[in-house]
């Protein structure tokens, strides 16, 4: 019996965890198309994410992100989402119908070491909210929507890709049992 889910893999996680890098490598490994929702937002708005936040506010970026995700038809793709995609319940339900949602998890200290200038990243957050606050708010949401969680600490992008492929296979094997 085949799984009732499509074969797409949707990557979620904090800014700086490596969703785009891992997504490209994963798409190459699995010979699937790759979609980066942050890039789709920028192309649609014709401006950088941080410019959207500065000009229209973080809520506008979140709304734009959800609207763009809801238009996607991503059968047999690897999808890298923006870090705030998990705020859109309808968007996450849409992505869950497309396939497995994989939470790329990395401790706050590792993320802070990777992101030196949070203000330049286009993070959809209220003014004054620290990166630690964003992390504390989002991690439970990533876990809520995730079918698979991959601990990324100390792993190369290639190692994370191999673990996703293994875990995805295990998920489908369990669904077929």
C-alpha positions in Angstrom: 0.0 0.0 0.0 1.5 3.3 -1.0 1.6 6.2 1.4 -1.3 8.7 1.1 1.2 11.5 1.2 3.0 12.9 -1.8 6.7 12.6 -2.1 7.6 16.3 -1.5 9.9 17.2 1.4 9.3 20.5 3.1 12.1 22.0 5.2 11.2 24.2 8.2 13.4 25.7 10.9 15.0 28.9 12.2 16.8 31.4 10.0 20.4 30.3 9.7 19.8 26.6 10.2 20.6 25.9 6.5 17.3 25.2 4.9 18.2 26.6 1.5 21.7 24.9 1.4 20.3 21.6 2.6 17.3 21.9 0.3 19.5 22.4 -2.8 21.7 19.4 -1.9 18.6 17.3 -1.1 16.9 18.2 -4.4 20.1 17.2 -6.3 20.4 13.9 -4.5 16.8 13.0 -5.1 16.5 14.5 -8.6 13.6 16.7 -7.5 12.8 20.3 -8.2 13.7 22.8 -5.5 11.6 25.7 -4.3 12.7 28.4 -1.9 9.7 30.3 -0.6 11.9 33.2 0.6 13.1 33.6 -3.0 9.5 33.4 -4.3 8.5 36.2 -1.9 11.4 38.4 -3.0 10.7 37.9 -6.7 7.0 38.6 -6.2 7.6 41.7 -4.1 10.6 42.8 -6.2 12.6 43.5 -3.0 14.6 41.9 -0.3 12.8 40.4 2.7 14.3 43.0 5.1 13.1 45.8 2.8 9.6 44.3 3.0 9.8 44.3 6.8 11.2 47.8 6.9 8.6 49.2 4.5 5.4 47.3 5.4 6.1 45.5 8.8 6.7 42.0 9.8 3.0 41.0 9.7 2.9 41.9 6.0 5.8 39.6 5.3 4.1 36.8 7.2 0.9 37.4 5.2 2.7 37.5 1.9 4.6 34.3 2.8 1.4 32.5 3.6 -0.3 33.7 0.4 2.6 32.6 -1.8 2.7 29.2 -0.1 -1.0 28.7 -0.7 -0.4 29.1 -4.4 2.2 26.4 -4.6 1.7 23.1 -6.4 4.8 21.3 -5.3 4.4 17.7 -6.1 7.7 15.8 -5.9 9.7 18.9 -4.8 12.0 19.9 -2.1 10.7 23.0 -0.5 12.7 25.4 1.7 10.3 27.6 3.7 11.0 30.9 5.3 11.5 30.7 9.1 8.1 32.3 9.8 6.0 30.0 7.5 4.9 28.1 10.6 2.8 31.1 11.7 0.4 30.4 8.8 -1.9 27.5 9.8 -3.4 27.3 6.3 0.0 27.4 4.7 1.3 24.6 6.9 -1.8 22.5 6.2 -1.2 23.1 2.5 2.4 22.0 2.8 1.6 19.0 4.9 -0.7 17.8 2.1 2.3 18.0 -0.3 4.6 15.7 1.7 6.8 15.2 4.8 7.6 18.3 6.9 11.1 18.1 8.2 12.2 20.4 11.1 15.9 21.2 10.9 16.7 21.7 14.6 19.8 23.5 15.8 20.4 24.9 19.3 20.1 28.7 19.8 23.8 29.1 20.5 24.7 27.6 17.2 22.2 29.7 15.3 23.5 32.9 17.0 27.0 32.0 16.0 25.9 31.7 12.3 23.8 34.9 12.3 25.9 37.9 13.0 23.4 40.6 11.9 19.8 39.6 12.5 18.5 42.9 11.3 19.9 42.2 7.8 18.2 38.8 7.5 14.6 39.8 6.9 13.3 38.0 10.0 9.5 38.5 10.4 9.4 39.6 14.0 8.2 42.5 16.1 10.6 45.4 16.8 12.4 44.7 20.0 12.0 40.9 19.9 15.4 39.3 20.4 16.6 36.3 18.4 16.3 34.2 21.6 12.7 35.3 21.9 12.0 34.4 18.2 13.6 31.0 18.9 11.6 30.3 22.0 8.4 31.3 20.2 9.0 29.3 17.0 10.6 26.0 18.1 7.3 24.7 19.6 5.6 25.5 16.3 8.2 23.8 14.2 7.8 20.7 16.4 4.0 20.9 16.2 4.1 20.6 12.4 7.1 18.4 11.9 6.7 14.8 10.7 10.5 14.4 11.1 13.0 16.3 13.3 16.6 16.3 12.3 19.2 17.4 14.9 21.7 19.3 12.9 24.3 20.2 15.5 27.8 19.1 14.5 26.6 17.7 11.1 27.7 18.8 7.7 24.9 19.7 5.2 25.7 16.4 3.3 25.2 14.4 6.6 21.9 16.1 7.2 20.8 15.3 3.7 21.6 11.7 4.2 19.7 11.6 7.5 16.6 13.2 5.9 16.7 10.6 3.1 16.9 7.8 5.7 14.2 9.2 7.9 11.9 9.9 5.0 12.2 6.3 3.9 11.5 5.1 7.5 8.4 7.3 7.6 7.0 5.9 4.4 7.9 2.3 5.5 6.0 2.9 8.7 3.0 4.2 6.7 3.0 1.1 4.5 3.2 -1.3 7.4 
